[in-house]
Amino acid sequence: MNTAPSSHSGNDLPPALIELNSVNKVYGRDKTMVRALNNVDMCIHEGEFVAVMGASGSGKSTCMNLVGCLDSPTSGSYYFSGVDVRRLSRDQRALLRRNFIGFVFQGFNLLDRTSAQENVELPLIYRGLAADERSMLARKALETVGLDGRENHTPAELSGGQQQRVAIARAIVTEPSVLLADEPTGNLDTKRSHEFMQLLSRLNRDRGLTVIIVTHEDNMAAYARRVISFVDGDIESDKKQAGSI
């Protein structure tokens, strides 16, 4: 496995978890060509809480799809914990995604007819864990997000905020290196949105979980300690902030 030197080197920083070097992403050809990312350089270290912002079509979601190994760059390099992702096979990228990356989406993506616990157990089934171990880990994850006692409820029996917490529990049950949340508060009211962001802040602070959230809402980005803004496929700004409001 090859490693790339960190563009944010320094003794006071933890290791680089995610590093993009001169990454381009192009869709289509000739007259239909769309350049979604333009020579993007980005380094995110272990334990950071980062908000990625930008208008529709700015490149923020494309960038996060690359980071989440849901897509591949047209050119440039992507290193995840020192591993050159572009050199991995499709199956190896799937294993990286399954074992090291947790996802939370705007639409929750829960299975309607299964309980909260069964939804959380799903990633553990793919790992081949025994039923009793899956049950124990799923219950622990649900307790972490404040849903102990709701294990047997189906999504229809849970509020929107509770469904999103189930989605977080499912994302963290495998103890990933990074949690990627794509517009996760889009279907929540203001109160539930702030509760969700407070939970992410707690996971970041108490567990050291690296959190990257894609959002267009300034009040949600205010919880992060760093904000990266995209415009027309370029990083317009990359700023530190206090975070954890």
DAHUDA-V765867 format. One record per residue. N is the residue number from 1. RES is the residue in one letter. PHI is phi in whole degrees, -180 to 180 (NA if undefined). BURIAL is # if it has 9 or more other C-alpha atoms within 8 Angstrom, else .. Layout:
# DAHUDA-V765867
n = <N,N>
res = <RES,RES>
phi = <PHI,PHI>
burial = <BURIAL,BURIAL>
This chain:
# DAHUDA-V765867
n = <1,2,3,4,5,6,7,8,9,10,11,12,13,14,15,16,17,18,19,20,21,22,23,24,25,26,27,28,29,30,31,32,33,34,35,36,37,38,39,40,41,42,43,44,45,46,47,48,49,50,51,52,53,54,55,56,57,58,59,60,61,62,63,64,65,66,67,68,69,70,71,72,73,74,75,76,77,78,79,80,81,82,83,84,85,86,87,88,89,90,91,92,93,94,95,96,97,98,99,100,101,102,103,104,105,106,107,108,109,110,111,112,113,114,115,116,117,118,119,120,121,122,123,124,125,126,127,128,129,130,131,132,133,134,135,136,137,138,139,140,141,142,143,144,145,146,147,148,149,150,151,152,153,154,155,156,157,158,159,160,161,162,163,164,165,166,167,168,169,170,171,172,173,174,175,176,177,178,179,180,181,182,183,184,185,186,187,188,189,190,191,192,193,194,195,196,197,198,199,200,201,202,203,204,205,206,207,208,209,210,211,212,213,214,215,216,217,218,219,220,221,222,223,224,225,226,227,228,229,230,231,232,233,234,235,236,237,238,239,240,241,242,243,244,245>
res = <M,N,T,A,P,S,S,H,S,G,N,D,L,P,P,A,L,I,E,L,N,S,V,N,K,V,Y,G,R,D,K,T,M,V,R,A,L,N,N,V,D,M,C,I,H,E,G,E,F,V,A,V,M,G,A,S,G,S,G,K,S,T,C,M,N,L,V,G,C,L,D,S,P,T,S,G,S,Y,Y,F,S,G,V,D,V,R,R,L,S,R,D,Q,R,A,L,L,R,R,N,F,I,G,F,V,F,Q,G,F,N,L,L,D,R,T,S,A,Q,E,N,V,E,L,P,L,I,Y,R,G,L,A,A,D,E,R,S,M,L,A,R,K,A,L,E,T,V,G,L,D,G,R,E,N,H,T,P,A,E,L,S,G,G,Q,Q,Q,R,V,A,I,A,R,A,I,V,T,E,P,S,V,L,L,A,D,E,P,T,G,N,L,D,T,K,R,S,H,E,F,M,Q,L,L,S,R,L,N,R,D,R,G,L,T,V,I,I,V,T,H,E,D,N,M,A,A,Y,A,R,R,V,I,S,F,V,D,G,D,I,E,S,D,K,K,Q,A,G,S,I>
phi = <NA,-96,-124,-113,-66,-72,-78,-123,-68,160,-68,-89,-107,-69,-61,-71,-93,-127,-141,-107,-124,50,-83,-119,-135,-123,-113,75,-142,52,-70,-96,-69,-125,-95,-83,-135,-121,46,-79,-114,-154,-132,-122,-96,-56,87,-78,-123,-120,-104,-108,-122,153,-71,-58,85,-79,110,-64,-72,-60,-61,-70,-64,-69,-61,-82,59,-91,-153,-125,-70,-70,-154,96,-123,-133,-113,-116,51,86,-93,-75,-64,-66,-87,-80,-74,-60,-67,-66,-65,-64,-68,-60,-62,-69,-96,-126,-126,-105,-120,-130,-113,-60,-89,70,59,-90,-81,-63,-98,-117,-72,-58,-64,-65,-63,-71,-71,-52,-63,-76,-63,-63,-83,81,-74,-68,-60,-69,-71,-60,-62,-64,-68,-66,-64,-64,-66,-66,-65,-59,-95,82,-118,-64,95,-110,-57,-95,-81,-83,-53,-65,-96,-120,-72,-60,-64,-69,-62,-66,-68,-61,-63,-66,-58,-64,-73,-99,-63,-90,52,-72,-78,-144,-111,-105,-121,-101,46,-70,-101,-62,-105,-114,-75,-60,-62,-67,-63,-68,-62,-62,-67,-64,-66,-61,-60,-67,-63,-67,-73,-84,-104,71,-70,-72,-124,-126,-118,-94,-153,-113,-102,-61,-71,-82,-63,-64,-76,-78,-99,-154,-125,-110,-110,-105,-142,50,83,-115,-80,-79,-153,-145,-125,-84,-150,-62,73,52,-67>
burial = <.,.,.,.,.,.,.,.,.,.,.,.,.,.,.,#,#,#,#,#,#,#,#,#,#,#,#,.,.,.,.,.,#,.,#,#,#,#,#,#,#,#,#,#,#,#,#,#,#,#,#,#,#,#,.,.,.,#,#,#,.,#,#,#,#,#,#,#,#,.,.,.,#,.,.,#,#,#,#,#,.,#,#,#,#,.,.,#,.,.,.,.,#,#,.,#,#,#,.,#,#,#,#,#,#,#,.,#,.,.,.,.,.,#,#,#,#,.,#,#,#,#,#,#,#,.,.,.,#,.,.,.,.,#,#,.,#,#,#,.,#,#,#,.,#,.,#,.,.,.,#,.,#,#,#,.,.,#,.,.,#,#,#,#,#,#,#,#,#,#,#,#,#,#,.,#,#,#,#,#,#,#,#,#,#,.,.,#,.,.,.,#,#,#,.,#,#,#,#,#,#,#,#,#,.,.,.,#,#,#,#,#,#,#,#,#,.,.,.,#,#,#,#,#,#,#,#,#,#,#,#,#,#,#,#,.,.,#,.,.,#,.,#,#,.>
